[in-house]
Amino acid sequence: MKSIGKYILFIGSLFVNREKFKTYVALTLDECINIGINSLILISIVATFIGAVSTIQTAYNLVSPLIPDYVISQVVRDLTILELAPSITAIVFAGKVGSNIAGELGTMRITEQIDALEVMGINSVSYLVFPKILASLITYPMLVVIAGFLSIMGGYLAGVYTGIVTEADYLYGLKVDFIEFNVSFAMIKSFVFAFLVSSISSYKGFYTTGGAFEVGKASTIAVTNSCIAILLADYLLAQLLL
Amino acid sequence: MIEIQNIKKSFDGKAVLKGISGVFRKGKTNLIIGASGTGKSVLLKCIVGLIKPDEGTVYYDNRDFTHANRNLKTDIRREIGMLFQGGALFDSKNVEENVIFPLNVLTEMPLDEKLDRVNFCLQRVGLENVNKKMPSEISGGMKKRVGIARAIVNNSSYLFCDEPNSGLDPQTAITIDNLIKEITEEYDITTVVVTHDMNSVMEIGDYVMFLHEGEKVWEGSDQNIMKSRVKELNDFVFANKMMRIVKNEETSNT
């Protein structure tokens, strides 16, 4: 409970005693590159393969001749939009970006770089963490859209080029009984997960004490806590919104 | 001038500072000395506001810093420059970006003026042609110089140095000490240096405060330190063989 209280105060301190607006614009753009662009390759690879594997495994499980082939892409589509793109990508995002944020801030803490900012009269939480959270909120939903597209494309490549499903069936399955709200739901999840990963990792890194060993430990805890928070939020959002 | 009154601080029930008071004067190099673990760095952090003291007050030119509201605290902090033990340079920024940083964030100066100021400060600390080097590409002594340049770039009124010559060879350590003293006198600022290096005490100590187990047990000038009869201070000062030789020579001369 003490940790949750400290985390809420930490989030609150993002919005007090801020620096000039243009300072944040430059920092946020830098963070968009670090957090978003630099995660693109990893997330693209993961999404493409998950889509391909989902197609093969769905086809493997649909053994009844009464079920039409287009159901395969229908399953892949809904699985991708509802879960794979926003949630599995979030776990990958937590592993890559979360550990990076915690490691960076942890190292800045133990080498007194954060103290240096504080002594200059700069709100270090706001200066260091706010751009990271903002950049995550901007870039993560974009990554989810790209991951969703690539997952469905991965499924298409694995399904059509191995003869599991015809191109016409796959494309038909993508369109049939499409629920538009699922996309909105995925976007809501992506904003929530982006906030959770960036803020939890920043919090863990920011309050690191000790040396290199503790920085490593903070990175691991940041990833673990982010993953747990993602799964809890995933369940709560599904329960509330579906 | 900085005045501290009855500063107390405990961690997990263990008293680290037991009511320390003192005055650090403008234009002077004020030293806080003592053995490791006596609370020097904690006292320095209490003075600059990185740690909140349990009791006591810190005044910057008669302005109550400890109980100040956020705006006054920020205003006072923007008059502070600090040199950290490891330099605390931002790893992701080169030397020039490190020194220009306070100007970028805290002022509206045009870029060419800022660059002039950065180059002036780097030259003042004896660094040239290192603007584009990263902190990982320069030596420990150079990092300290860059740290000093960053601390004075914003025309600070107060300069704090935490173990400025730790990890440096004796010659470079003396150069850094002299640089701190020269800057203090040249810009008429209040400088507080935490150190356990007796060479620094003898080189630059206009005013010396000696801490022992969280208490101030002696204060005075570098001239008086050799004549002190305080046992804890004598144990600290004459732990060094060189200092014992100096003392013996002084005694035999008189």
HADDOCK unambig.tbl for C-alpha pairs under 7 A between the chains (distance, minus, plus):
assign (segid A and resid 23 and name CA) (segid B and resid 105 and name CA) 6.98 0.50 0.50
assign (segid A and resid 111 and name CA) (segid B and resid 88 and name CA) 5.87 0.50 0.50
assign (segid A and resid 112 and name CA) (segid B and resid 88 and name CA) 5.35 0.50 0.50
assign (segid A and resid 113 and name CA) (segid B and resid 88 and name CA) 4.82 0.50 0.50
assign (segid A and resid 113 and name CA) (segid B and resid 89 and name CA) 6.53 0.50 0.50
assign (segid A and resid 113 and name CA) (segid B and resid 90 and name CA) 6.30 0.50 0.50
assign (segid A and resid 115 and name CA) (segid B and resid 50 and name CA) 6.98 0.50 0.50
assign (segid A and resid 116 and name CA) (segid B and resid 88 and name CA) 6.65 0.50 0.50
assign (segid A and resid 119 and name CA) (segid B and resid 48 and name CA) 6.62 0.50 0.50
assign (segid A and resid 119 and name CA) (segid B and resid 77 and name CA) 5.85 0.50 0.50
assign (segid A and resid 119 and name CA) (segid B and resid 80 and name CA) 6.88 0.50 0.50
assign (segid A and resid 120 and name CA) (segid B and resid 77 and name CA) 5.60 0.50 0.50
assign (segid A and resid 120 and name CA) (segid B and resid 78 and name CA) 5.31 0.50 0.50
assign (segid A and resid 120 and name CA) (segid B and resid 80 and name CA) 6.53 0.50 0.50
assign (segid A and resid 120 and name CA) (segid B and resid 81 and name CA) 6.96 0.50 0.50
assign (segid A and resid 121 and name CA) (segid B and resid 74 and name CA) 4.86 0.50 0.50
assign (segid A and resid 121 and name CA) (segid B and resid 77 and name CA) 4.81 0.50 0.50
assign (segid A and resid 121 and name CA) (segid B and resid 78 and name CA) 5.34 0.50 0.50
